Structure formats: structure tokens, C-alpha cells
Amino acid sequence: MFMTTGDLQRSHMIKGVVSVTKHLMFESDGIDQFERFDDLIEQVKPLLLEKAEAQGGDGLIYVNFNTEVAQMSVAPRFLVVTGYGTVVKLVDESV
């Protein structure tokens, strides 16, 4: 199982698209907690690979991660990471 942010330079079939979203509460006592996005991205990666495998894929191409800070009215803010990518199945080129 592989993951890349770019294209795949060999024969493949597209199986679909998968996405995963993770979040955590932004603690009010800290001003700059954006380094915590890195941990959220690391949590999203294996979940994307699990979903790709469940669809019968060999890997993911064009993987992207969107990050945002979401505020819920007066309630606390949340750090949100959404990862998504295209599931591909490798094609045997020797046939």
C-alpha cells in the first residue's frame, strides 16, 4: 500500500476516492497550537490507507490534506484536518 501527493507513472485503474476527517479541541490557554496539525495529519494517513485497502486498491494518488480552525459560536475552537485521495489498483503491464 502506498500514498503519494502526485501522479503514478505506470498503468493503473481508478477505484474511487476516499476521505477522512479528524479534529481536536483547540485549548484556550494556548495561543499558537498549529503544530498540533502535524499529529492530526499523521492520524489521518493510516485511516486513508485502510479505506483504500477496503476498496481493493493498491494505493492512493493525489493525496491532499486540508487544515482549518473551526469555531462553534461561543464554544471552543477545533483544529480540523481532512485528508483525501484517489484509490488506484495497479495493472499488470506484462499481460
C-alpha positions, 0 to 999 in steps of 0.5 A, a space after each residue: 500500500 502506498 500514498 503519494 501527493 502526485 501522479 503514478 507513472 505506470 498503468 493503473 485503474 481508478 477505484 474511487 476516492 476516499 476521505 477522512 476527517 479528524 479534529 481536536 479541541 483547540 485549548 484556550 490557554 494556548 495561543 499558537 497550537 498549529 503544530 498540533 496539525 502535524 499529529 492530526 495529519 499523521 492520524 489521518 494517513 493510516 485511516 486513508 490507507 485502510 479505506 483504500 485497502 477496503 476498496 481493493 486498491 493498491 494505493 492512493 494518488 493525489 493525496 491532499 490534506 486540508 487544515 482549518 480552525 473551526 469555531 462553534 459560536 461561543 464554544 471552543 475552537 477545533 483544529 480540523 484536518 481532512 485528508 483525501 485521495 484517489 484509490 488506484 489498483 495497479 495493472 499488470 503491464 506484462 499481460 
